[in-house]
């Protein structure tokens, strides 16, 4: 507290009990007595002018003297009356403890110092700091007390205010941080500690960047300069707690100076809930916009001043404009429907909060009808309008009225039957048809009546479950007798756009004559069915016989052809083959003779020498033996081919004969050799033979060769088709990998082995394979998977008959799509 110097007047009244001279009590002041010593005058002036509120009392607490300041602050208006009066009389509100303290001080001589609340003589309440000091009389005894009072009210109030401010700052709901220019924290309140999870000591040991990483040293310098310039600033940031959790905060910073020091006082508020609320609000707005955009209609928000607040995407698309371009524009700016503007204006002028109106709008050059549902909100200052396109419904209503008329006309003339409609309560709403009068009924007797009221009880009992099923959404067709007639009854539900059954319909048709005709037809069909079964059996036998004839004819033709070819080739081949050996010997002799002539006549005539050089005698002598050897190899090859043809045909073996199965397979491969070679960009087909030890088998060799021909020919067909497919794929996709040409190797594997008393022959390929459904039909006559013109469908059927019926063996197939096919032939070994 600042001390203020004021002159005080000290009034001194001698106490008779001190000097024993009652006359001296008449002197108003010691300073005016000429008889006092000089030192007492100086002391008197000192006491009077001391810059403090002091007073002197005797042992009975009666005033002897006081300073001017005491006089001004604590005496009554009549200042002269206080001398000789008791201290308790001047301050009557002093508590009893005061007297105890004064008495203790006088008795013990110990000084006192304490603070107390005092009511001054003028009634004003003040806080006072008392300092009480005993004074010693001339006889050495305590003569009384010196009282010094210092007013503390203003200081007390300031201290209370500071304490209250400190308490408010410490207990503030928002976090408070005082920051120095070097980014250190000089003060933090309780809310800051709770927000960030630190103790006050831990938090004051941190810098700003440790709780807000966005404030690196360079940024903090710029931030400090900006706050110092603008004095206050509010922004949002993210503070990190002791657990390294990020908290969104709003920071309000004030620039302050205190005791020549600069500070930033930051009030920090956790805005996590607000951010979450903003996020929730944004999500809600997005969801609302999504919902409104999903509404299958034209949705708009309009304020009472007839301006758009927003529209959904359907309305914007209808007028080919961006949705945000509608905001704050007048309702009639499109000039497509004055009626809509009038409707909006009228709706805001009316007290109703909701309204439904049908209007027409022009959109993209087309006039459409809309049902506009309106709803006010925000105390009627805004409204939302939802326009639902009802143009199609309008047209449907017109069409429905026309179709209803047409339907009733058709139902009335329904030939040989009746049509009835009924509702959920089984009341008939329509009854038409030419059959009604024939059974004693009429439109008037049925329409408006229930099922039980309109029909006889036995008919109503039959119809009621049908009616109930129709109302439950089920259709039913049944035959119901009515008197001597039989009616086909079709009951079905009538459903709305949501698929709910709202009514039912029953249609009946007189089928009495048709039923009689059907019974007669059924009896006739039974007779024809028996004949058809007999014909089917005969046809099956005929087809089997036809298959056998085709196979026999095919084998006979092939055998004759092969035998003829073999015979025609065999004669000249035998002639050539038989003479080659002699020709080789003759050539050898002639060459030896020429060589001998060369040795004996080393100098031929010029003409002979010219001829030798002309024919290239040296080359001729060297190459001619090779030529003869090649002719020998060719002749041998032709003989092998002829032998294979004869072995394949086996025309001379009409009866079973013990043959080598491997020779038959090799003969077949020789016939098919040309199809196995590479051609037209396709690789050759690799044939892998895995022959086991098999004895000769009693069989029809020519027929078994036909089986091998069928199986191997089918395998070649499949592999060629797969090869062509790969070529086409490669042509479309040049960089194709996988089964493209060059990576796909067509392969046929032939494996034979003995299994018990049977010979097992397996012929497999790596083609496309077959699914299970195809495998079930492959041995049926005329079944084929080849393109039209590529196969007869008899090969496998004939093979099955040859193996199973002719030889008592088995033929099976194992195949999977994409994994190839394998045929397994099992032949008994006698």
ZAMARGU-4260 file (C-alpha; in steps of 0.2 Angstrom, whole numbers, plus 5000, padded with zeros to 4 digits):
<rodrens>
0) 5000/5000/5000 | 5007/5017/4996 | 5010/5028/5011 | 5003/5046/5011 | 5011/5059/5022
5) 4999/5070/5032 | 5002/5083/5046 | 4995/5077/5062 | 4991/5087/5078 | 4996/5079/5095
10) 4985/5085/5109 | 4994/5082/5127 | 4984/5083/5143 | 4994/5080/5159 | 4988/5067/5170
15) 4986/5073/5188 | 4990/5056/5195 | 5007/5057/5187 | 5014/5074/5194 | 5002/5077/5208
20) 4998/5095/5202 | 4979/5097/5198 | 4982/5115/5191 | 4992/5108/5176 | 4976/5100/5169
25) 4970/5117/5163 | 4984/5118/5150 | 4978/5113/5133 | 4994/5107/5127 | 5012/5105/5133
30) 5019/5114/5118 | 5011/5130/5124 | 5018/5130/5142 | 5034/5141/5143 | 5039/5133/5159
35) 5042/5116/5150 | 5060/5111/5146 | 5066/5113/5129 | 5068/5094/5127 | 5049/5091/5132
40) 5044/5104/5119 | 5053/5095/5105 | 5046/5078/5111 | 5029/5086/5111 | 5031/5092/5093
45) 5038/5075/5088 | 5023/5066/5095 | 5011/5079/5088 | 5018/5078/5070 | 5023/5060/5069
50) 5016/5054/5052 | 5006/5040/5060 | 4990/5037/5070 | 4997/5036/5088 | 4990/5039/5105
55) 4995/5038/5123 | 4984/5031/5137 | 4987/5028/5156 | 4985/5012/5165 | 4966/5014/5165
60) 4966/5016/5146 | 4962/5035/5147 | 4969/5046/5134 | 4984/5057/5138 | 4989/5063/5120
65) 4988/5058/5102 | 4994/5063/5085 | 4986/5073/5072 | 4982/5058/5061 | 4974/5049/5076
70) 4964/5064/5079 | 4958/5065/5062 | 4954/5046/5060 | 4948/5041/5077 | 4942/5055/5087
75) 4924/5062/5087 | 4920/5079/5080 | 4923/5087/5097 | 4942/5084/5098 | 4945/5092/5115
80) 4933/5080/5123 | 4944/5065/5120 | 4958/5070/5133 | 4955/5060/5149 | 4941/5049/5141
85) 4943/5030/5141 | 4948/5021/5126 | 4934/5009/5128 | 4922/5024/5128 | 4929/5030/5111
90) 4928/5013/5104 | 4913/5005/5113 | 4912/4990/5101 | 4929/4982/5106 | 4927/4964/5111
95) 4932/4958/5129 | 4948/4951/5122 | 4954/4968/5119 | 4954/4972/5138 | 4962/4956/5141
100) 4976/4960/5129 | 4979/4978/5136 | 4979/4972/5154 | 4991/4958/5150 | 5003/4971/5141
105) 5002/4983/5156 | 5005/4969/5169 | 5019/4961/5159 | 5026/4975/5149 | 5026/4964/5134
110) 5022/4973/5117 | 5007/4967/5107 | 5004/4967/5088 | 4988/4961/5080 | 4975/4965/5066
115) 4957/4967/5070 | 4941/4975/5063 | 4936/4991/5071 | 4921/5002/5071 | 4927/5020/5071
120) 4917/5034/5081 | 4909/5039/5064 | 4902/5022/5062 | 4914/5017/5048 | 4920/4999/5048
125) 4939/4998/5046 | 4953/4985/5046 | 4967/4991/5058 | 4984/4984/5062 | 4987/4988/5081
130) 5004/4990/5089 | 5004/4992/5108 | 5020/4997/5117 | 5020/5000/5136 | 5028/5017/5142
135) 5038/5019/5158 | 5035/5033/5170 | 5049/5043/5180 | 5047/5031/5194 | 5052/5016/5183
140) 5034/5009/5183 | 5023/5006/5168 | 5013/5021/5166 | 5002/5016/5152 | 5002/5011/5134
145) 5007/5019/5117 | 4994/5014/5104 | 4999/5014/5085 | 4985/5010/5073 | 4988/5008/5054
150) 4973/5007/5043 | 4973/4990/5033 | 4956/4991/5024 | 4962/4996/5007 | 4976/4984/5008
155) 4965/4971/5015 | 4952/4973/5001 | 4966/4973/4988 | 4973/4957/4995 | 4956/4949/4995
160) 4954/4955/4977 | 4970/4947/4973 | 4967/4932/4982 | 4950/4930/4974 | 4957/4934/4957
165) 4971/4920/4960 | 4957/4908/4966 | 4946/4912/4951 | 4961/4910/4939 | 4966/4893/4948
170) 4948/4887/4947 | 4944/4893/4930 | 4935/4881/4919 | 4946/4885/4905 | 4965/4881/4905
175) 4976/4896/4908 | 4994/4897/4903 | 5006/4912/4905 | 5020/4910/4893 | 5036/4920/4892
180) 5045/4926/4876 | 5057/4911/4876 | 5041/4899/4875 | 5042/4893/4893 | 5026/4892/4904
185) 5027/4903/4920 | 5010/4900/4926 | 4997/4886/4924 | 4980/4883/4932 | 4972/4868/4938
190) 4961/4866/4922 | 4977/4866/4912 | 4984/4852/4922 | 4968/4842/4921 | 4967/4845/4902
195) 4985/4840/4899 | 4988/4827/4912 | 5003/4835/4921 | 5006/4841/4938 | 5009/4860/4939
200) 5028/4858/4942 | 5029/4846/4927 | 5019/4858/4916 | 5030/4873/4921 | 5045/4864/4916
205) 5039/4862/4898 | 5040/4874/4883 | 5025/4878/4871 | 5031/4867/4857 | 5031/4852/4869
210) 5012/4853/4871 | 5009/4861/4854 | 5021/4854/4841 | 5015/4867/4828 | 5024/4880/4837
215) 5042/4877/4832 | 5055/4890/4837 | 5054/4900/4821 | 5035/4899/4821 | 5034/4904/4839
220) 5045/4920/4836 | 5033/4925/4822 | 5018/4921/4833 | 5025/4931/4847 | 5028/4946/4836
225) 5010/4945/4829 | 5002/4944/4846 | 5012/4959/4852 | 5007/4969/4837 | 4988/4964/4838
230) 4987/4962/4857 | 4974/4948/4856 | 4971/4933/4844 | 4960/4918/4844 | 4964/4902/4834
235) 4962/4883/4835 | 4976/4871/4837 | 4979/4853/4844 | 4988/4851/4861 | 4996/4834/4866
240) 4994/4827/4883 | 5006/4818/4894 | 5000/4802/4886 | 5003/4809/4869 | 4984/4811/4865
245) 4979/4825/4854 | 4966/4836/4860 | 4958/4850/4848 | 4958/4866/4858 | 4953/4884/4855
250) 4966/4897/4861 | 4963/4915/4865 | 4979/4924/4868 | 4982/4941/4876 | 4998/4951/4876
255) 5002/4958/4894 | 5016/4967/4903 | 5019/4965/4921 | 5034/4972/4932 | 5042/4976/4915
260) 5040/4958/4909 | 5031/4952/4894 | 5019/4938/4894 | 5006/4929/4883 | 4991/4925/4893
265) 4982/4910/4884 | 4965/4905/4888 | 4963/4887/4881 | 4947/4878/4879 | 4944/4860/4875
270) 4933/4859/4860 | 4933/4840/4857 | 4914/4840/4860 | 4912/4855/4849 | 4922/4847/4835
275) 4913/4831/4837 | 4897/4840/4837 | 4903/4849/4821 | 4908/4832/4813 | 4891/4825/4819
280) 4882/4840/4811 | 4892/4838/4795 | 4888/4820/4794 | 4870/4824/4798 | 4869/4837/4784
285) 4877/4825/4772 | 4865/4811/4777 | 4851/4823/4776 | 4857/4829/4759 | 4859/4810/4753
290) 4842/4806/4759 | 4834/4821/4750 | 4844/4817/4735 | 4837/4799/4736 | 4819/4806/4737
295) 4812/4801/4720 | 4805/4819/4717 | 4809/4837/4716 | 4814/4844/4733 | 4817/4862/4736
300) 4819/4873/4752 | 4811/4891/4751 | 4811/4906/4763 | 4796/4917/4766 | 4804/4930/4755
305) 4801/4918/4741 | 4820/4914/4738 | 4828/4897/4736 | 4838/4890/4751 | 4843/4874/4741
310) 4837/4860/4730 | 4840/4841/4728 | 4849/4834/4714 | 4833/4828/4705 | 4827/4845/4704
315) 4843/4852/4698 | 4845/4838/4685 | 4827/4842/4679 | 4832/4859/4674 | 4850/4855/4669
320) 4857/4867/4682 | 4870/4864/4696 | 4861/4862/4713 | 4871/4876/4721 | 4866/4889/4708
325) 4848/4889/4715 | 4853/4897/4732 | 4846/4914/4736 | 4838/4916/4719 | 4819/4920/4718
330) 4807/4906/4715 | 4801/4912/4698 | 4818/4914/4690 | 4816/4899/4679 | 4800/4905/4672
335) 4794/4888/4669 | 4779/4887/4680 | 4770/4903/4686 | 4758/4892/4696 | 4772/4885/4707
340) 4777/4903/4712 | 4759/4907/4715 | 4757/4892/4725 | 4773/4896/4736 | 4767/4914/4739
345) 4749/4908/4743 | 4756/4894/4755 | 4766/4907/4765 | 4751/4918/4766 | 4740/4905/4774
350) 4741/4899/4792 | 4741/4880/4787 | 4758/4871/4790 | 4755/4858/4777 | 4748/4858/4760
355) 4746/4846/4745 | 4743/4853/4728 | 4744/4847/4710 | 4753/4858/4697 | 4761/4856/4680
360) 4779/4861/4677 | 4789/4863/4661 | 4805/4853/4661 | 4816/4850/4646 | 4803/4855/4634
365) 4790/4843/4642 | 4775/4847/4652 | 4774/4835/4668 | 4761/4834/4682 | 4767/4835/4700
370) 4759/4832/4717 | 4768/4845/4728 | 4768/4842/4746 | 4773/4857/4757 | 4778/4859/4775
375) 4783/4874/4785 | 4797/4875/4798 | 4806/4887/4809 | 4790/4896/4815 | 4783/4897/4797
380) 4798/4907/4790 | 4804/4893/4779 | 4796/4878/4770 | 4801/4863/4760 | 4792/4858/4744
385) 4792/4840/4738 | 4786/4837/4720 | 4781/4819/4715 | 4779/4816/4697 | 4762/4809/4694
390) 4761/4811/4675 | 4762/4792/4673 | 4749/4790/4686 | 4737/4802/4678 | 4739/4793/4662
395) 4737/4776/4671 | 4721/4782/4679 | 4714/4787/4662 | 4720/4770/4655 | 4712/4761/4670
400) 4696/4769/4667 | 4696/4764/4649 | 4702/4747/4653 | 4689/4745/4667 | 4675/4748/4654
405) 4684/4736/4642 | 4686/4723/4655 | 4668/4723/4661 | 4663/4722/4643 | 4675/4707/4640
410) 4669/4699/4656 | 4651/4701/4652 | 4654/4691/4636 | 4666/4679/4643 | 4663/4663/4632
415) 4657/4648/4641 | 4661/4654/4658 | 4660/4668/4672 | 4671/4681/4680 | 4669/4687/4698
420) 4679/4700/4708 | 4679/4700/4727 | 4686/4710/4741 | 4694/4706/4758 | 4678/4703/4766
425) 4673/4690/4752 | 4660/4703/4745 | 4658/4701/4726 | 4661/4718/4718 | 4659/4711/4700
430) 4650/4696/4692 | 4649/4694/4673 | 4648/4680/4660 | 4637/4670/4649 | 4637/4655/4660
435) 4628/4663/4675 | 4610/4661/4668 | 4614/4643/4664 | 4616/4639/4682 | 4602/4650/4689
440) 4612/4665/4694 | 4614/4683/4688 | 4624/4698/4691 | 4611/4705/4702 | 4611/4690/4713
445) 4630/4690/4716 | 4637/4708/4716 | 4637/4715/4733 | 4633/4698/4741 | 4646/4688/4751
450) 4651/4670/4745 | 4639/4662/4757 | 4625/4673/4752 | 4628/4671/4733 | 4631/4652/4731
455) 4624/4636/4737 | 4632/4630/4753 | 4641/4616/4745 | 4648/4627/4732 | 4652/4641/4745
460) 4662/4628/4755 | 4672/4623/4740 | 4676/4641/4735 | 4680/4648/4752 | 4698/4641/4753
465) 4701/4646/4735 | 4695/4664/4740 | 4706/4664/4755 | 4722/4658/4746 | 4719/4672/4733
470) 4718/4685/4746 | 4734/4678/4753 | 4743/4680/4737 | 4742/4662/4730 | 4735/4657/4713
475) 4725/4640/4711 | 4717/4630/4698 | 4705/4617/4702 | 4689/4608/4695 | 4673/4611/4703
480) 4657/4602/4699 | 4641/4613/4699 | 4625/4603/4696 | 4628/4592/4681 | 4641/4603/4674
485) 4660/4603/4678 | 4669/4620/4679 | 4688/4624/4678 | 4690/4637/4691 | 4705/4649/4691
490) 4707/4659/4707 | 4721/4673/4708 | 4725/4688/4718 | 4724/4706/4712 | 4739/4716/4719
495) 4744/4734/4720 | 4761/4742/4715 | 4769/4736/4732 | 4764/4718/4728 | 4751/4717/4741
500) 4735/4707/4737 | 4720/4720/4738 | 4707/4709/4730 | 4704/4693/4721 | 4697/4686/4705
505) 4689/4670/4701 | 4686/4664/4683 | 4676/4648/4679 | 4674/4639/4662 | 4662/4626/4658
510) 4673/4611/4653 | 4660/4597/4654 | 4661/4593/4635 | 4680/4595/4635 | 4682/4584/4649
515) 4672/4570/4641 | 4682/4572/4625 | 4698/4571/4636 | 4692/4555/4643 | 4689/4548/4626
520) 4706/4555/4620 | 4715/4548/4635 | 4708/4530/4632 | 4714/4532/4614 | 4731/4539/4619
525) 4733/4523/4630 | 4731/4512/4615 | 4743/4522/4604 | 4755/4523/4618 | 4756/4504/4619
530) 4759/4504/4600 | 4772/4517/4602 | 4781/4507/4614 | 4781/4492/4602 | 4787/4504/4588
535) 4801/4511/4599 | 4807/4493/4603 | 4807/4489/4584 | 4815/4505/4580 | 4829/4502/4593
540) 4832/4485/4585 | 4832/4493/4568 | 4845/4506/4573 | 4856/4493/4581 | 4855/4482/4565
545) 4858/4498/4555 | 4874/4502/4566 | 4880/4484/4563 | 4877/4485/4544 | 4886/4502/4543
550) 4901/4495/4553 | 4901/4480/4543 | 4900/4489/4526 | 4913/4502/4532 | 4925/4488/4537
555) 4922/4479/4521 | 4925/4494/4511 | 4940/4499/4520 | 4947/4482/4520 | 4944/4480/4501
560) 4952/4497/4498 | 4967/4493/4509 | 4969/4476/4502 | 4967/4482/4484 | 4980/4496/4487
565) 4991/4483/4495 | 4990/4471/4481 | 4993/4484/4468 | 5008/4491/4477 | 5015/4474/4481
570) 5018/4468/4463 | 5029/4482/4457 | 5037/4484/4474 | 5041/4465/4474 | 5049/4467/4457
575) 5059/4482/4462 | 5064/4475/4479 | 5069/4458/4471 | 5080/4467/4457 | 5089/4480/4468
580) 5101/4467/4476 | 5106/4462/4458 | 5107/4480/4452 | 5118/4484/4467 | 5130/4470/4462
585) 5130/4475/4444 | 5134/4493/4449 | 5148/4487/4460 | 5156/4476/4446 | 5155/4490/4433
590) 5163/4503/4445 | 5177/4491/4449 | 5180/4488/4430 | 5180/4507/4428 | 5192/4509/4442
595) 5203/4495/4434 | 5203/4504/4417 | 5209/4520/4426 | 5223/4511/4434 | 5229/4501/4418
600) 5226/4515/4406 | 5231/4530/4415 | 5232/4541/4399 | 5215/4540/4391 | 5212/4548/4374
605) 5207/4566/4374 | 5189/4561/4369 | 5188/4549/4384 | 5195/4562/4395 | 5183/4575/4389
610) 5168/4562/4393 | 5175/4558/4410 | 5176/4576/4415 | 5158/4579/4407 | 5150/4566/4417
615) 5160/4569/4433 | 5166/4551/4435 | 5174/4553/4452 | 5158/4560/4460 | 5147/4547/4450
620) 5158/4533/4457 | 5156/4540/4475 | 5138/4544/4475 | 5131/4529/4464 | 5133/4517/4479
625) 5124/4529/4490 | 5110/4531/4478 | 5107/4512/4477 | 5107/4511/4496 | 5094/4524/4497
630) 5083/4515/4484 | 5085/4499/4495 | 5079/4509/4510 | 5064/4516/4500 | 5060/4498/4494
635) 5061/4492/4512 | 5049/4506/4518 | 5036/4502/4504 | 5036/4484/4509 | 5033/4488/4527
640) 5019/4500/4522 | 5011/4486/4512 | 5013/4474/4526 | 5005/4486/4538 | 4990/4488/4526
645) 4988/4470/4525 | 4989/4468/4544 | 4977/4482/4546 | 4964/4475/4534 | 4965/4457/4540
650) 4952/4452/4526 | 4960/4435/4526 | 4955/4432/4544 | 4936/4431/4545 | 4938/4420/4561
655) 4946/4424/4578 | 4965/4422/4577 | 4979/4424/4590 | 4987/4441/4585 | 4999/4453/4592
660) 4990/4468/4599 | 5005/4480/4597 | 5006/4476/4578 | 4988/4481/4576 | 4991/4498/4585
665) 5007/4501/4575 | 4998/4498/4559 | 4985/4510/4564 | 4998/4523/4568 | 5006/4520/4552
670) 4989/4524/4543 | 4987/4540/4553 | 5005/4545/4551 | 5001/4559/4539 | 4989/4567/4552
675) 5002/4566/4566 | 5014/4577/4557 | 5016/4596/4559 | 5007/4607/4547 | 4999/4625/4545
680) 5009/4632/4560 | 5003/4618/4571 | 5016/4607/4580 | 5017/4588/4577 | 5007/4577/4588
685) 5019/4568/4600 | 5015/4549/4602 | 5021/4541/4617 | 5021/4522/4617 | 5022/4512/4634
690) 5020/4494/4628 | 5020/4481/4642 | 5022/4462/4640 | 5006/4455/4632 | 5004/4438/4625
695) 4995/4435/4608 | 4976/4437/4610 | 4962/4428/4602 | 4952/4441/4593 | 4945/4448/4577
700) 4960/4458/4572 | 4952/4469/4559 | 4938/4474/4571 | 4950/4478/4584 | 4960/4489/4572
705) 4944/4498/4568 | 4943/4502/4587 | 4960/4508/4588 | 4957/4519/4572 | 4941/4527/4580
710) 4950/4531/4596 | 4966/4538/4589 | 4956/4547/4575 | 4945/4556/4589 | 4960/4560/4599
715) 4969/4568/4584 | 4953/4578/4580 | 4952/4585/4597 | 4970/4590/4597 | 4969/4598/4580
720) 4954/4608/4586 | 4963/4614/4602 | 4978/4618/4591 | 4967/4629/4579 | 4960/4637/4594
725) 4977/4642/4601 | 4982/4649/4584 | 4966/4660/4584 | 4969/4666/4602 | 4987/4670/4598
730) 4982/4680/4582 | 4970/4691/4593 | 4983/4693/4607 | 5000/4693/4601 | 5008/4693/4618
735) 4997/4678/4624 | 5006/4666/4635 | 5001/4649/4642 | 4994/4637/4629 | 4999/4648/4615
740) 5008/4639/4600 | 5025/4635/4605 | 5020/4631/4623 | 5005/4619/4620 | 5012/4602/4615
745) 4998/4590/4608 | 5001/4572/4615 | 4994/4555/4613 | 4999/4542/4626 | 4997/4523/4622
750) 4999/4511/4637 | 4997/4492/4638 | 4999/4480/4652 | 4993/4464/4658 | 4981/4465/4673
755) 4977/4447/4679 | 4968/4438/4665 | 4965/4453/4655 | 4975/4465/4643 | 4973/4483/4647
760) 4975/4496/4633 | 4974/4514/4638 | 4974/4528/4625 | 4974/4546/4632 | 4976/4563/4625
765) 4979/4581/4633 | 4965/4589/4624 | 4950/4599/4631 | 4942/4584/4640 | 4923/4582/4643
770) 4911/4586/4656 | 4901/4572/4665 | 4885/4575/4655 | 4894/4572/4639 | 4902/4556/4645
775) 4885/4549/4649 | 4881/4549/4630 | 4897/4546/4621 | 4893/4527/4617 | 4875/4531/4611
780) 4873/4529/4592 | 4873/4545/4582 | 4879/4556/4597 | 4893/4567/4593 | 4901/4583/4599
785) 4909/4588/4582 | 4903/4601/4571 | 4890/4596/4558 | 4898/4587/4543 | 4913/4582/4554
790) 4907/4566/4562 | 4893/4553/4561 | 4892/4549/4579 | 4894/4530/4576 | 4913/4527/4579
795) 4912/4525/4598 | 4895/4516/4597 | 4903/4503/4585 | 4919/4502/4596 | 4908/4498/4611
800) 4899/4484/4602 | 4916/4477/4595 | 4924/4477/4612 | 4909/4472/4623 | 4898/4461/4612
805) 4911/4454/4600 | 4925/4451/4612 | 4917/4451/4629 | 4928/4465/4636 | 4925/4482/4643
810) 4928/4500/4637 | 4927/4514/4649 | 4931/4533/4648 | 4938/4545/4661 | 4939/4563/4657
815) 4938/4581/4665 | 4936/4598/4657 | 4954/4605/4653 | 4963/4589/4658 | 4961/4578/4643
820) 4952/4561/4640 | 4958/4543/4643 | 4949/4527/4635 | 4952/4511/4644 | 4950/4494/4634
825) 4950/4478/4644 | 4951/4462/4633 | 4951/4444/4641 | 4966/4433/4639 | 4961/4415/4636
</rodrens>
